[in-house]
């Protein structure tokens, strides 16, 4: 399978994560394509595998948060009975996701933690939550606590 085809599929399925990586995305994507053999023709598993690859990289924590959010959104779409997942952000999630979508640098981390709850039972599958609401609503977190 041609490299350009694999790259296009990964970019399509992991748009937010690729965008959050900014200028480093091309290099990480190139390294991923070299390190991980093609294993499926379907784009979603390719995107999820790239998100997992990025999770192991020493990139800014906000990039990891975006990856966790994107992964949870795909899983919520394909597993409608899935319990809610809480994603922690070190900056306001709306600003982080907005910056990624607009191709801007991610905002600086803040002292306060911010949360998104990804829930298949909620319209749009996600919402910004307070720490208390995130704890109350969640039955699972990603990644799991040690």
C-alpha positions in Angstrom: 0.0 0.0 0.0 1.5 3.4 -1.0 2.9 5.6 1.8 0.8 8.6 0.6 -2.4 6.6 1.0 -1.5 5.5 4.5 -0.6 9.1 5.5 -3.9 10.4 4.1 -5.9 7.9 6.1 -4.0 8.7 9.3 -4.4 12.4 8.7 -8.1 12.0 8.1 -8.8 9.8 11.2 -6.5 11.7 13.6 -7.1 15.3 12.5 -7.1 16.9 15.9 -4.0 15.1 17.1 -2.1 15.8 13.9 -3.2 19.5 14.2 -2.2 19.7 17.9 1.3 18.4 17.0 1.8 21.5 14.8 5.0 21.8 12.9 6.2 18.5 14.5 3.3 16.5 12.9 5.1 15.7 9.6 8.1 14.3 11.4 6.1 12.2 13.8 3.8 11.0 11.0 6.9 10.0 8.9 8.4 8.1 11.9 5.1 6.4 12.6 4.7 5.2 9.0 8.2 3.8 9.1 7.8 2.1 12.5 4.2 0.7 12.2 3.4 -1.7 9.3 0.1 -1.3 7.5 -2.4 -3.5 9.2 -5.8 -2.6 7.9 -7.5 -0.8 5.0 -9.9 1.1 7.3 -9.0 4.6 8.3 -10.3 4.7 11.9 -8.0 1.9 13.2 -5.1 3.7 11.4 -5.9 6.9 13.2 -6.3 5.3 16.6 -3.0 3.5 16.1 -1.3 6.9 15.4 -3.0 8.4 18.4 -1.6 5.5 20.5 1.9 6.1 18.9 1.8 9.8 19.9 0.7 8.9 23.4 4.1 7.3 23.9 6.0 10.3 22.6 7.6 13.1 24.7 5.3 15.8 23.4 3.5 18.6 25.3 0.8 17.3 27.7 -1.9 19.3 25.9 -1.1 17.2 22.7 -1.7 14.1 24.8 -5.0 15.5 26.1 -6.1 16.2 22.5 -5.2 12.7 21.5 -7.2 11.2 24.4 -10.1 13.4 23.5 -10.0 12.3 19.8 -9.7 8.6 20.8 -12.6 8.9 23.2 -14.8 10.5 20.6 -14.1 7.7 18.1 -14.9 5.1 20.7 -18.1 6.9 21.7 -19.2 6.9 18.1 -18.7 3.2 17.6 -19.5 2.0 21.1 -22.7 3.8 22.1 -23.0 1.8 25.4 -19.6 2.9 26.5 -19.4 4.6 29.9 -18.4 8.3 30.0 -14.7 9.1 29.8 -13.1 12.1 31.5 -10.3 13.9 29.7 -8.1 16.3 31.7 -6.6 19.4 30.1 -4.0 21.7 31.5 -5.7 24.7 29.7 -9.3 25.5 28.8 -10.3 22.8 26.4 -12.3 25.1 24.1 -9.2 27.2 23.6 -7.0 24.1 23.1 -9.3 22.5 20.5 -10.0 25.8 18.8 -6.3 26.5 18.4 -5.7 23.0 17.0 -8.6 23.3 14.5 -7.3 26.7 13.4 -3.7 25.6 13.0 -2.6 27.9 15.8 -0.1 27.1 18.6 -1.8 25.5 21.6 -2.3 27.9 24.6 0.1 27.8 27.5 -0.9 25.4 30.4 -2.6 27.0 33.4 -2.4 26.2 37.1 -6.0 25.1 37.0 -7.1 21.8 35.5 -10.0 21.6 33.1 -12.1 18.7 32.0 -14.1 17.3 29.1 -16.5 14.4 29.6 -17.0 12.3 26.5 -20.3 10.5 26.8 -22.2 8.7 24.0 -25.4 9.6 25.8 -24.9 13.4 25.5 -25.8 15.4 22.5 -22.6 15.9 20.5 -21.0 13.2 22.6 -19.0 15.6 24.8 -19.2 18.6 27.1 -16.9 20.8 29.1 -17.2 19.9 32.8 -16.1 21.2 36.2 -13.9 18.9 38.3 -16.8 18.0 40.5 -19.1 17.2 37.6 -16.4 15.3 35.8 -15.8 13.1 38.9 -19.5 12.6 39.4 -20.3 11.7 35.8 -17.4 9.5 35.1 -17.1 5.8 35.6 -13.8 5.5 33.8 -10.8 7.7 33.0 -8.2 7.5 30.3 -5.4 6.7 30.9 -6.3 4.6 34.0 -4.8 5.6 37.2 -1.8 3.5 38.3 
